[in-house]
Amino acid sequence: MARIQYFDGTKYVEIEVTEEFAAEYAAMEHRDKLIERKETRRHQSLDKSLEHGWDIPDPSADVALQAERNEEKARLSSALQKLTDKQRAVLLLYIDEGLSFREIGEELGIHKDTVKEHYHAAIKNLRKILR
């Protein structure tokens, strides 16, 4: 007969068991310690990697989709540069800032109908350029 000690949730308890059970219990305890050690090391190395600014790749990131979006952004940026300064200003104030035609007119010092004309011309030119 052998004696083993285990934690019952509140305190350590010592009981008497067969030699075979004691050997199996010791092997199980050893495996648990190895797994705990491995997990601790894995978390420590991940934490240190993040502290040093190393980027951990996101397996769910779609590289092809990101490349396509970057290409579309570059095309749009290039197309925006081909617009007149007024067209670009009106379009960006309308889309990015969410201003109304009247507010854009006040900011640029032009009539709201002129703002509409610049906006529609910008959209028309972008469609033509981006085809």
N, C-alpha and C positions, 0 to 999 in steps of 0.2 A: 504494500500500500504506500501511496505517496500523498503529500499534502500540497495543495495549490492555494493560491491566494487570488481573489478576484474582487472587483469593486461592484457592489450591488446598487450603486446610485447614490448612496449616502455615506457608506463606510466600507473599508476593506474587510472581507470575510475569508477565513481560512477553513478549508474543508479537506476531508480525506477521500481520495479517489484511487482507482486502480492505476497501475504503472502505465498501462496502454493509454488510458484517458489522459494522464498527466503529460505523456509525451506528445500526444495530439494537441493538447491545450498549449503546451510550450511552443510547438510549431506554429499554431494559429497566432499566438501573441507575437512571435517573431515576424510573421508575414505582415501583421498589422503595423508593427513598428517600421518595417521597410517601406510600406505604402505611405505611411504618414511622413516619413523622412523624404521620400521622393516628391510628394505633393508640396511639402514645405520648401524644398530646394527649387521646384518648378516655379512656385509663386515668388520666391525671393529673386530668381533670375529674371522673371518677367517684370517685377517691380523695378529692379535695377536698370533693366533695359529702357523702361519708360522714363526713369529719372534722368538717364543720360541722353534722352531725346531720340532714341532709336524708334523708328516707325515700324509698327507691327502691321503687316499687310492684312487687309480685310478680305477674307476669302469670298465674301459675297459681292465684292466690287467687280463690276463688269468693265474690264479694261477697254473692250471694243466700244461699248456705249459711251464711256468717258471720252475716248478719242473722237468719236463722232460728234459729241457735244462740243468739244474744243474746236473742231473743224467748223461747225456751224457758227460758233461764237466769232471765230476769225473771219468768216465770210460776212457775217452781219456787221462786224466792226469795219471791215473794208468797205462795205456798201454804204455805211453811215458817213464815212469820210468823203464819199463821192457826192453827197448832198450839199446844197448851199448852206452857208452858216445859219441863215434864218430858218431854213427847213429843219436842219438838225436841232437847233435850239428849241423850236416849237415842238418837234416830235419828242425830244427828251423830257421837256417840261410836262408834256401831256402824259407820257407813259411812265416815266420814272417818278415825277413829283405828284402826279395825279391832279394837276391844276386844270381848271376849266379854260375854255378859249378866252373868256372874258378876263380871267386872272392872268393868263399868259400875255394877253394884249396889254394889260396894265403894267406888267413887269417889263415888257419889251418896248413899251411906248408906241404900240400900233393898235389899230382898230381890231375888234374881235373877228370881223369878217375877213380881214387880211390874214389873221391867224389861221382861220379855217382854210383859206386858200393855200397857205404854206403847208398846213398839215396834209391836205389832200394831195398836193403836189409831191410831198415827201413820200407818202404811201405809194403813189403811182410810180415814182422813180425807183423806190425800193423793190417793188414787184418786178419792174423791168430789169433791174440790175441782178436780182437774185434768181432769175429764171435759169 
